[in-house]
Amino acid sequence: MSMRSASPSLSEVLDECASLAVGGGIITMTLFPFALPCIALVGALAVGAGLLGLAIGVIAGALAAPLLLARRVTGESAGAIDCRRGATIEVSCAEP
């Protein structure tokens, strides 16, 4: 059984920090060649997702525009009850 104190000395702490820094540097230099291709792939995925979202938005807008225009021309709202034309059974049309 060793008789060492519970807290490490300053030199032991600095030695451990130095070894961790060297290990981190070795791992960083080993993985560096993969960094640029990964950044390029992430960028390509982001551009692709943006273009896909833009295409979906254009299609949804092209489908919704005629419906909204028809609603505006006829002056009707889908599913709404117009109190000026008369109420149906069990519907109250009180003015606010």
Sequence and secondary structure as in RCSB ss.txt:
>XXXX:A:sequence
MSMRSASPSLSEVLDECASLAVGGGIITMTLFPFALPCIALVGALAVGAGLLGLAIGVIAGALAAPLLLARRVTG
ESAGAIDCRRGATIEVSCAEP
>XXXX:A:secstr
     SS  HHHHHHHHHHHHHHHHHHHHHHGGGHHHHHHHHHHHHHHHHHHHHHHHHHHHHHHHHHHHHHHHHT
  TT   GGG   TT      
